[in-house]
């Protein structure tokens, strides 16, 4: 098996599983209970919160655990918008669907949504942000840090400075960032940030929302008042412990340069050895493990299915949109045609990816393209 879809999800790190195991078996207490079994669970949750706060450079009370990246992004949008009670929101057309879909809902409720201009690489136009932002009307700005489809990264600290000058909260979807980009919230200057454990060799079904103290926010899940009254529901203790361990390992990781080197090697081979193969996204300002290409005249899905038959796993875009027949909204936003979007393939590398795996996968892609072109 050659797994090249790490942007969709990653395997659980054995060290993470080991940290989780006690809370999946004998330490199963509800952290809201006062007896010793519950207190031990509570201690585990709070220790994990402190560990994560140290990595993000924030206070533990600014960490809200959620069920994953989607809930974190949804909560940021709905929570901050209802907290500020302002009618205007600024985002980009290349956001993850967990941002765009809540905004579509708000637009139906008479909110004004403005989408920042992006160039052919997916970079945000900062001048456009300065033009759109309104200190009296804008509720929030939300800009993805590292794009999950095309890999382009944004200058979040510069965006944050513009927002700070207007006193407008900035949220960033940073689910692809840990281990690859700086996630120090003080240095970035963000007011809210979403993370997801399953992208960093942690368990599925757990995420977090960093929410800077003082940021207007209305809780979206009500009940028992867990997570400092910001997100009710019994905490998933084992997953929270696993998340903290995974984030800790990501912060210590030394794999970034190796992964980037493999990425560059793959991009060079694909774009020079396959006629009509072009790179999507920024050639330099991109996530270390992201390769997004379009191959002229070839359906990306056709390649994906043929690679699947040979136990090589890649993607045609965001995992959350893989059931849709529509072309990628991200590729559309950066000016790609429908044919170019339909011919796209996303290959994302991870810690265990080897040069041999990359070269083997490329050879299969080349053979597959030749076979398809002969047929058509």
C-alpha positions in Angstrom: 0.0 0.0 0.0 1.2 3.5 -0.9 -0.9 6.1 1.0 -0.6 9.6 -0.4 -3.7 11.3 1.0 -2.4 12.7 4.3 -4.4 15.9 3.9 -7.6 13.9 4.2 -6.5 11.9 7.3 -3.4 10.4 8.8 -2.8 7.0 10.6 -2.9 7.0 14.3 0.6 7.3 15.8 1.5 4.4 18.1 2.7 6.8 20.8 -0.7 8.6 20.6 -2.6 5.3 20.9 -0.5 4.3 23.9 -1.4 7.6 25.6 -5.1 7.1 24.9 -5.4 3.5 26.0 -5.9 4.0 29.7 -8.8 6.3 29.0 -10.4 3.8 26.6 -10.4 1.0 29.3 -10.0 1.3 33.1 -9.9 5.2 33.3 -13.4 5.6 31.7 -14.8 8.1 34.2 -17.0 11.1 33.3 -14.8 14.2 33.9 -17.8 16.1 35.2 -18.3 13.7 38.2 -16.8 14.5 41.6 -15.7 11.0 42.7 -12.1 9.8 42.1 -12.8 8.1 38.8 -14.3 11.3 37.4 -11.5 13.5 39.0 -8.8 11.4 37.2 -10.6 11.9 33.9 -10.9 15.7 34.6 -7.2 15.8 35.5 -6.3 14.2 32.2 -8.4 16.6 30.2 -6.9 19.6 32.0 -3.4 18.3 31.6 -4.0 17.9 27.9 -5.4 21.5 27.8 -2.3 22.8 29.5 0.0 20.9 27.1 -1.8 22.3 24.0 -2.0 25.8 25.5 1.8 25.7 25.9 2.2 24.7 22.2 -0.2 27.4 21.0 1.2 30.0 23.4 -2.1 30.8 25.0 -3.9 30.2 28.3 -5.6 26.9 29.0 -9.0 28.7 29.4 -8.7 29.8 25.7 -8.9 26.2 24.4 -12.3 24.8 23.6 -12.4 21.1 22.7 -14.8 20.1 19.9 -15.7 17.1 17.8 -13.3 18.0 15.0 -12.3 20.7 12.5 -15.8 21.1 11.1 -17.4 21.9 14.4 -14.5 24.2 15.3 -15.0 26.2 12.1 -18.8 26.2 12.4 -18.6 27.3 16.0 -16.1 30.1 15.2 -18.4 31.5 12.5 -21.7 31.2 14.3 -20.3 31.9 17.8 -18.4 35.1 16.9 -21.0 36.5 14.5 -23.8 36.1 17.1 -21.4 37.5 19.7 -20.6 40.6 17.9 -24.1 41.1 16.5 -22.8 42.8 13.3 -24.1 42.0 9.8 -20.9 41.8 7.7 -18.4 38.9 7.4 -15.3 38.7 5.2 -13.8 35.4 4.1 -12.2 33.9 0.9 -13.6 31.8 -1.9 -11.0 29.1 -1.2 -12.1 28.2 2.3 -13.0 24.7 3.5 -16.7 23.8 3.2 -17.0 24.0 7.0 -16.6 27.8 6.7 -18.4 28.3 3.4 -21.6 26.4 4.2 -22.3 28.2 7.5 -21.8 31.5 5.6 -24.3 30.5 3.0 -26.8 29.9 5.8 -26.0 33.3 7.3 -26.4 34.9 3.9 -29.9 33.6 3.7 -30.5 35.3 7.0 -29.6 38.7 5.5 -25.9 38.8 6.5 -23.6 40.4 4.0 -20.7 38.0 3.0 -17.8 39.5 1.1 -15.2 37.2 -0.5 -11.6 38.5 -0.8 -9.9 38.5 -4.2 -7.3 35.8 -4.6 -4.7 35.6 -7.4 -4.0 32.6 -9.7 -2.0 31.0 -6.9 -4.7 31.4 -4.3 -3.0 34.2 -2.4 -5.3 36.7 -0.6 -5.3 40.3 -1.8 -4.5 42.3 1.3 -5.4 45.6 -0.3 -8.9 44.2 -0.9 -9.2 43.3 2.7 -8.3 46.8 3.8 -11.0 48.1 1.4 -13.7 45.7 2.6 -13.2 45.8 6.4 -15.5 48.1 8.3 -14.9 48.8 12.0 -18.6 49.4 12.6 -20.2 46.6 10.5 -17.8 43.8 10.1 -18.4 41.0 12.6 -15.3 38.9 11.7 -12.8 37.8 9.1 -12.0 34.2 8.4 -9.0 33.1 6.3 -7.7 29.6 5.9 -4.0 29.3 6.8 -2.8 26.5 4.6 -5.3 25.4 1.9 -6.3 21.8 2.1 -6.7 21.4 -1.7 -4.0 23.4 -3.4 -1.6 23.9 -0.5 -1.2 27.6 -0.8 -0.3 29.3 2.6 -1.4 32.8 3.6 0.4 35.6 5.4 -1.8 35.3 8.5 0.2 37.8 10.6 -0.2 40.5 8.0 -4.0 39.8 7.7 -4.2 39.9 11.5 -2.5 43.3 11.6 -5.2 44.7 9.3 -7.9 43.2 11.4 -6.3 44.4 14.6 -6.2 48.0 13.4 -9.9 47.8 12.7 -10.6 45.9 16.0 -12.2 43.0 14.1 -11.8 39.4 15.2 -9.8 37.2 12.9 -10.4 33.4 12.7 -8.1 31.0 10.8 -8.7 27.4 9.8 -5.3 25.9 10.6 -6.2 22.2 10.4 -3.4 21.5 7.9 -0.8 23.6 9.8 0.7 21.8 12.8 4.2 20.4 12.2 4.4 22.4 9.0 3.6 26.0 9.9 3.9 28.3 12.9 0.9 27.9 15.1 1.9 30.3 17.9 -1.3 32.4 18.2 0.6 35.3 19.7 3.0 35.6 16.8 0.2 35.0 14.3 -2.0 37.6 16.0 -5.3 35.6 15.5 -8.3 35.8 17.7 -9.6 32.3 16.9 -8.0 29.2 15.3 -9.4 25.8 14.4 -7.3 22.6 14.7 -8.1 18.9 14.0 -6.3 15.9 15.5 -6.9 13.5 12.6 -4.7 15.6 10.3 -1.7 15.2 12.6 -1.6 11.4 13.4 -4.2 11.8 16.2 -7.6 10.3 16.6 -10.6 11.2 14.5 -13.6 13.0 16.1 -11.6 15.5 18.1 -10.7 19.1 17.4 -10.3 22.4 19.2 -11.1 26.1 18.8 -8.6 28.5 20.2 -10.6 31.6 21.3 -8.7 34.6 22.6 -10.0 35.9 25.9 -12.4 38.8 25.4 -13.4 37.7 21.8 -17.2 38.1 21.5 -18.7 34.5 21.3 -22.0 32.8 21.8 -21.9 29.1 22.5 -23.6 27.0 19.9 -24.0 23.7 21.9 -25.8 24.1 25.1 -26.4 21.7 28.0 -24.2 20.9 30.9 -21.9 23.8 30.6 -18.7 21.9 29.9 -15.6 23.6 28.4 -16.1 26.7 30.5 -19.7 27.1 29.3 -18.4 27.5 25.7 -19.3 24.0 24.4 -21.5 21.6 26.3 -21.2 17.8 26.2 -19.2 15.2 28.0 -15.6 15.5 27.0 -14.1 12.7 24.9 -11.2 12.1 27.4 -9.2 9.5 25.4 -9.4 11.6 22.2 -8.4 14.8 24.0 -5.4 13.0 25.6 -4.5 11.7 22.1 -4.9 15.1 20.6 -2.5 16.7 23.0 0.1 13.9 22.4 -0.3 14.2 18.6 0.1 18.0 18.8 3.1 17.6 21.0 4.7 15.2 18.5 3.9 17.6 15.6 5.6 20.4 17.5 8.7 18.3 17.9 8.7 16.9 14.4 11.7 17.3 12.2 10.1 15.8 9.1 9.0 19.1 7.4 12.2 19.5 5.2 12.2 15.9 4.2 8.5 16.1 3.2 9.1 19.3 1.3 12.0 17.8 -0.6 9.9 14.8 -1.7 7.1 17.2 -2.7 9.5 19.2 -4.9 10.9 16.0 -6.4 7.4 14.7 -7.2 6.3 18.1 -8.7 9.4 18.3 -11.0 8.9 14.7 -12.3 5.2 15.0 -12.8 5.3 18.4 -14.6 8.3 17.5 -16.8 7.5 13.8 -17.6 3.8 14.1 -18.2 2.7 16.2 -21.2 0.1 18.8 -20.2 0.7 18.4 -16.5 0.6 21.7 -14.5 0.9 22.6 -10.8 -2.1 24.2 -9.0 -1.4 26.6 -6.2 1.7 28.6 -5.3 5.0 27.1 -6.4 6.8 28.1 -3.2 4.3 29.3 -0.6 2.6 26.0 -0.1 2.2 23.3 2.5 5.3 21.0 2.6 3.4 17.8 1.7 0.9 19.2 -0.8 1.0 18.4 -4.6 -2.1 19.5 -6.7 -1.8 19.0 -10.4 -4.1 19.1 -13.5 -3.4 16.8 -16.4 -4.7 18.0 -19.7 -7.6 15.9 -21.0 -7.6 13.3 -18.2 -10.3 13.0 -15.6 -8.7 13.0 -12.1 -11.2 10.5 -10.9 -10.2 8.1 -13.6 -6.6 8.2 -12.4 -7.7 7.9 -8.7 -9.7 4.7 -9.4 -7.0 3.1 -11.4 -4.4 3.9 -8.7 -6.8 2.5 -6.1 -6.7 -0.9 -8.0 -3.0 -0.9 -7.4 -3.3 0.0 -3.7 -2.1 3.6 -4.3 -4.3 6.2 -2.6 -4.6 9.8 -3.7 -7.4 12.3 -3.9 -9.1 14.6 -6.4 -9.6 17.4 -3.8 -11.0 17.9 -0.3 -12.2 14.7 1.4 -15.3 16.5 2.6 -16.3 17.2 -1.0 -15.3 13.9 -2.5 -19.0 12.8 -2.9 -19.7 15.8 -5.1 -19.6 15.7 -8.9 -19.0 19.4 -9.0 -15.5 20.7 -9.8 -13.5 22.1 -7.0 -14.6 25.5 -5.8 -11.0 26.3 -4.9 -9.7 25.7 -8.5 -12.6 27.7 -9.8 -11.7 30.6 -7.6 -8.1 30.7 -8.8 -9.3 30.8 -12.4 -9.0 27.2 -13.5 -11.5 26.0 -16.2 -14.0 23.3 -15.5 -11.9 20.9 -17.5 -8.7 21.8 -15.6 -10.6 21.3 -12.3 -12.0 18.0 -13.3 -8.5 16.9 -14.4 -7.0 17.7 -11.0 -5.3 15.2 -8.7 -4.2 15.9 -5.1 -1.2 14.0 -3.7 -0.3 14.7 -0.1 2.7 13.3 1.7 3.3 12.4 5.3 6.1 11.5 7.8 6.4 7.9 6.5 6.4 8.7 2.8 9.5 7.5 1.0 11.3 8.5 -2.2 10.7 4.9 -3.4 6.9 5.3 -2.9 6.8 8.6 -4.7 8.7 7.3 -7.7 6.6 4.1 -7.8 3.4 6.2 -7.7 4.6 8.5 -10.4 5.4 5.7 -12.7 1.9 4.3 -12.2 0.4 7.7 -12.9 2.4 8.1 -16.1 1.3 4.6 -17.3 -2.3 5.4 -16.4 -2.2 8.7 -18.3 -0.8 6.9 -21.4 -3.4 4.2 -21.2 -6.3 6.7 -20.9 -5.0 8.8 -23.7 -4.8 5.8 -26.0 -8.4 5.0 -25.3 -9.7 8.5 -25.9 
